[in-house]
Amino acid sequence: MRKRLVLKIGSSTLTQGTHIISRGKVEDIARQLVALKDEYEILIVSSGAIATARQAIKTQGNDPIAVKQALAAIGQPILMRIYQEVFQDYGLRMAQCLLSHTDFERDSSKVNTQNTLEVLLANGYIPIINENDTTTTAEIRFGDNDYLAALVAHLVQAHLLILASNIEGLFAEDPQTNPQAKLIKSVRDISEVAHMVGPSVSSNGTGGMASKLKAAQYCQENGIELWILNGNHQNFLVHALGGIREFTRFLPLKENGGNNGQTF
């Protein structure tokens, strides 16, 4: 039986540190999905709609949130077209799912969402999920899809959530000011590392380590292992799953969740 994982791809990964969506990175993701499809069942939570629109058009408006919502509406179909074109070249089928936090608050919406995702997976489609930024402002301001990815992972009973960004993981000190800062490889008690978190975010993203720790806390409480790793490397997912590259893993709590504290 294949293991189920959710892969959250940040804007910084999709743009490779630039202001333009990297088609080469989407190809890198597609190649890895092909390599892993016999062993893993993968859902994607993808940022990047706003970054995609910014490379195509310059919008005007006085309300910065409204402008970002407009950019999301412009960029989302373009981003999905890139995914569809690239995935099709690799024999992969994808489907778009736009969700908001309210979809997880009502029981009927949760069941409908879960059923849709299960049918897509059963028929060989890779769900590509994003926040419905056009109608929801909280995700634009605070989460950059990290917490949404955690909610999705719990909804579909995933074994693992991977947050791919432009960082190697959680460090004991800021690696930008101290290149010798130590990478923390494993975390069981988040309260012991919370003081290490800074407010910085990438130029295209809106989250940061704080939002990742919030997602990690939720996953720990629900028995899901979470990894934070650098998605800018080639084959980042294959190498992480193969133990080739280092990253930070947040272990599920022993007394919670379906994994019963077992590591991935």
N, C-alpha and C positions, 0 to 999 in steps of 0.2 A: 504494500500500500504506500502510495506517495505521501511524503510529508507536505503539509500546507504552510506556506509562508507568505507574508505580505511585505512587499518592497516599496518603501517610500522614497521617491526620487526628488531631491530638492532642486530648486532653480539654479543654484550654484553648480550642481552637477550637470544639468542639461545645457548650461551655457559654457561650461568649462572655464569659469572665471572671467568670461567676457560679457558682452551685452547682447549676444546673438545666440540663439538656440543652435547647438552643435548637432548636425545630422550624423556626424561620425560617432558621437556619444550614443545617440539612439541606435545606431547600427551595432555598437559595442554591447548595448543592453540586449538587442535582439539575438545576437550570436550567443550570448550567455543563456538566454531563455531556451534556445534550441538545445544547447549542451546539457541543460539541467532538466528538461521536460520529462524525462523518463523517471526521475527520482523525486522531483518536486512539483507541486501544484502551486503556481505563483499568481498572486493578485498584485497589481501595481496601484499605488497612490501617487499621482504625479502632480507636482507644482509646474509652473512655467508658463501659464496662460498670459499673465501680465507681462512677463519678460518677452514673450513671443510678439505681443502687440506692440511693445515699445520699439522693436526693430523695424516695424512696418509703418507706424503712423505716430504723429505727435498730436496728442489731444489737448484740448483747452477746457478750462473749467475752474471755478473758484473753490469747490469742495474737493479736497484731495481724496477722500474716500469714494465719492461719486466718480471721480476720474479713474481711480483704480478699478472700480466696478465696470466702468465702460471699457477699459483696457482688457479686463478679463473676458467680457462679452466678445470683443474683437479677436482676442488672441486664442481663445479656447478652440474654436473650429480649425484654426490654422495649425495649432499644436496637434490636434487629433489627426489632421491630414498627414502631418509628418510621421506620426506613429503608424498610421494605417499604411502609408506608402512603403516605409521601411520594413514593417513587420510582414507585409505581403511579399516582399522580396525574399524573406527568409521562411516563407511558408507558415507564418503565424497569423492567427485570427484574433482580432481585438474588438472590444465593445466599450463604449463610453458610458460611465455612470457618474452623474452629478448629484452630490449629496450635501446635506447641511446637518448641523447638530440636531435640529428638530426631528430629523428622520430617525434618530436613535432614542428620542424621548417618548414617543408614542408606541405602544406595543404593536398596533396594527402596521405602522410604518416600518418598524424593525422587522417584523415577520415578512412583509412584502419585499423589503430590501434583501433580506437573507435569502428568500426563495429565488429572487432574480439572480443573485450572484451564484447560487448553487446550480441553477439551470445553465447559466453561461459556462461555468467550469465543467459541468457534465458533458457539454457539447463541444468542448475544446476551444472555448473562447477565453482570452485573457482580459479580465475586467481592468479597465484603466479608469481610476476613480479620482475625482477632484472635488474640491469644495465648490458649491454653487455660489461663486463670488458675486454674481449679479444681484442676488437678493440677500446675501449674508455679509455683514461687515466684520464680525468678530474674527474670522479666519484671516482676513487681510491684515488686521491690526496685530494679532498676537500669535498665531499658531503655525503658519506656513505648513499646514497639513500634518504636522507631527501628531497632534492629539487625534485628529480625524483618522489617521492611520491606525492608532491604537484602538479606537472604537471599532474600526473595520476588522482588525485582527481578532478582537474579542467576539464580534458578531459572527464571524465565519469559523470560530474555534481554531484559529491558526496556531501552529506550534511555535512560530517565530515571527517577530517583526524586525525588519532591518531598515534603519534610517540612513540613507546614503546622502552625504552632504560634501562639503569641501574640507572636512576635518578628519583626522585619523581616529578621533575618539575623545574621551574626557582625559584631560591632563591635570596633574597635581598643581601646576602653575601655568600661567599664560605662555604658550610656546612662542608667541610673537615677541614677547619681551625676554623670554628665557629659552633659547633654542635647546637647552639641555633638560627641559622640563620632562618629567616622567609620565609616560602614558599609563593610565590606570586600566588594566586589562579585565578586571572582574569586579563587579559591585553587587553586594547582597543588601546592604543597608544604605539607602539613598541619603539618609540624614547625615551620614559620615562624610559625604562628598558634596553636599549642597553648597557649602561655603566656597567651593572651587569654581563655581559657575559665574561667568561674567555676562554682561549684557550685549556683547557684540553679535551682530548678524552680518550676513554677506550683503553685497551691494544689490543683488537681485532678490534675495530671500527676505522674509519678514519674521522668521523665528529666531533661532539661536539656541544655545545650550539649555537655557531655562525651559523652553518649550519641549525640548527633548527629554529633560528630566521629568517633566509633568507626564509625558507619554510613558516614560519608563516606570513611574510610580503606578500608573493605571495598569500597565501590563503586569508588573510584579504582583499586584493585588488580585489579578485574574489568572495567574498561573501561566503567563506567556513570557518567554525569554525575548529580550530586546537587544539588538546590536546597533552601535553607532560606528560608522566607518566612512572612509573617504571614497566617494563614488567617482572621483576624477581619475583614478587609476584605471588603466585598461584591465578588463577581466576582474573587476573589483569583487563581484559577487561570487564567481567561481573560485577565486583565490581565497576569499574569506571562508566559504563553506569547506574548502579543501585544507584549511589551516595554514595557508601559505603566507597570508598577510595578517598583521596584528591589528587589533581594534579593541573597543570597549564593549563588554557584554554585561547586561544587567540580568541577573538570575532571578527566576520566579521564586516567590516566597513558598516555603515548604507547606504551610498550612492552607494555601489558597490555590484554586484553579485546577483545571484538568490535567496539567502536567505534574502535579504533586511535587513540585520543587525539582523535578528532573531537568537537567540541562539538555540543550538541543544537540 
